[in-house]
Amino acid sequence: LSWRSRGADSKCERCEEIEDKIGIQALRLGVKSEKMKLEKVYIDEELGEAIMEFYDTESILTVYENKQNDNSVFDKKIDGEVIETIDAFYLDKAVDIIATDKGDGTSLYTVELEHENAYYYISGDLELGTFEEILNGIYFKSV
């Protein structure tokens, strides 16, 4: 794999659109495969949410972003098992990686996190090592 280094999405126009329309810091990928491209973006201003889908030839990475109101509560139910806890460099906190069996012998990996006024859910059917690399490279640009 060839990797883009930190700042790979620093000029992410769709990220800026998310920030403008729903008022959160869009999650950016600082490290990812060069083959992985942002293909789909869904923004719902009324609900305060956005979905970005990154595709490469073999896998998909989805980033769900939701603006939290003061009374927002997310009931976190784990569907799968925590297989590892890693330190997310930029966030300076530990996050759990959850693996869910897709039923075909492969796993879907997910991470949930909160940052400032937003909730983020990242999922992908990538290799675990690749998923970890991407998680270690996430960052936020100030709105």
N, C-alpha and C positions, 0 to 999 in steps of 0.2 A: 504494500500500500504506500502511496505517497500522500503526505499530509500537508495541509495548509497550516501555517503557524498562527500564533495568537494574533488577533486582529483580522482574521480572515473575513469576518462579516462586519467590520467596523463601518463600512459604507452601505450597510444593509438598508436600502430605501424602504423596503416593506416593514422593517423593524421601526423605522422612524414614523411610518404611517400608523402602525399599531400604537406607538407612544402618543401621537397626536390625537388619534380618534378615541382611545379608551383611557388615556392618562396614566399609564403604568410604564415602568422600565421594561422594554422588551428584552427577553433573554437572547443573547447572541452566542454563537458558537465560535470560539477562538481557535479550536482545533477540529479538523474534520478531514475526511478523505477528499481528495481533489475531485473524485467522481461524484461526490454527494452534492446535489444541487437543490436549492429551494424551488420546489415545483408548484406548490399550492399554498395559498394564504386565504383564510376566512376570517373576517372581522365583523363582529356584531356590536355596534356601538350601544344599542339599547340594553343588551345583556352585559356589556362590558367584558367581552371575551374575544379571544383570537386563537386560531389554530394555524400553525405552520407545519408543512410536511416537506421533509427533505428526502430525496430519493437518490439511490445509486443503482447500479445494475442488479444488485442482489438483495437489497434491504431498504427499509423505510424507517425514518426517525420522525416522530411526531412530538411537537411541543404545543401543549395547551396552556393558555395564559388567561387568568381571570382576575379582574379588578375586584378587590374586597371592599365591601362597605363596612362601616363601623359595626354593624350587627351580623356580618357574614360569619357563618360557621360551616366548616367542612367536616363531615362525619367520615373519618378515615377508616375504611375497612380494607384490610389487606386481602387481596385475592392472589394467592401465591405464597411464597416464603421468602423471608429476608435471607439472602445468600451472602451478603457482604455489606459492611459499613465502610464508607470511604470518607476522607476529609476533602470536601469541595474547596479547593484552594481559594477561589475568589470570595466565596461566602464565609470562609473561616469557620465552618461548622461541619459536623458529620452528617451524612445522608445515607439512608438505607437503600440498597439496591434490592429490588424484589423481582424474583423470577417466577413466571407463570408458564406452565406447560401448555403449549399451543395444541397438543394432541397429536402432533406428527413427529414427535421426538426432538423438536426444537423449542426454545424458550423465547418468551417476550420479556424484556427487562424494562422495569419502570422505576422512576424516582419521583417523589413529591417534595416540593419545597415551597417556602414562603419567603418573600423578600419585599420589605417595605409594605406597600399597600396591595400586593398581588400574591396570588397562588399560582404555582407552576406544576405541571404534570408532564414529565418527559418519558416517552416510551419508544422502544425500538426492538426490532428483531435482528439486531446486529450480533456479532460475536461479543462475548462479555468484555474482553480486553479492549475492543474498539469502543464499546459503550462507555467504559471507564475513562478512556482517553478523552472522549468528547465531554464527559461530565467534568473532568479536571480542567477543561479549557473554557467552560462557560463563564460569561461575564455580563455585566450590565453597564450601559452607558447612561449617564445622567440625563433625565428629561429636561 
